Amino acid sequence: MFSKKRRKIKLQRKFEKLMEESHRLLKTNRRESDEKMAEAEAVLRIIDAIDQPTLDA
């Protein structure tokens, strides 16, 4: 339980960092900005998967 919470926090920080980099790169290099945005979206999907309730039947 706590490991999921820690993992989620780490992923949220990574997501925020990637978004900041994406916005910074948007001014100079659109391609790299798009790549960072795609990485951030992948991290967000992982965070969403962690939030999904599991069925332990």
C-alpha positions in Angstrom: 0.0 0.0 0.0 2.7 2.5 1.0 4.9 1.5 -2.0 2.0 2.4 -4.3 1.7 5.7 -2.7 5.4 6.4 -2.9 5.5 5.3 -6.5 2.6 7.5 -7.3 4.3 10.5 -5.7 7.5 9.8 -7.6 5.6 9.5 -10.9 3.7 12.8 -10.2 7.0 14.6 -9.7 8.3 13.1 -12.9 5.1 14.2 -14.7 5.5 17.7 -13.4 9.1 17.9 -14.4 8.4 16.6 -17.9 5.6 19.1 -18.4 7.8 22.0 -17.3 10.5 20.8 -19.7 7.9 20.5 -22.5 6.7 24.1 -21.9 10.3 25.4 -21.8 11.2 23.6 -25.0 8.0 24.9 -26.7 9.8 28.2 -27.2 12.8 26.7 -28.9 12.2 23.2 -30.2 8.7 22.0 -31.0 9.8 18.4 -31.8 11.5 18.0 -28.5 8.6 19.6 -26.7 6.2 17.1 -28.3 8.5 14.3 -27.2 8.5 15.5 -23.6 4.7 15.9 -23.7 4.3 12.3 -25.0 6.6 11.1 -22.1 4.5 13.0 -19.7 1.3 11.5 -21.0 2.7 8.0 -20.7 3.6 8.7 -17.0 0.1 10.1 -16.5 -1.4 6.8 -17.9 0.7 4.9 -15.3 -0.5 7.1 -12.5 -4.1 6.5 -13.7 -3.5 2.8 -13.7 -2.2 2.9 -10.1 -5.4 4.8 -9.1 -7.7 2.1 -10.6 -9.1 -0.2 -8.0 -8.1 -3.8 -8.4 -10.4 -6.8 -8.0 -8.8 -9.2 -5.6 -11.5 -11.9 -5.7 
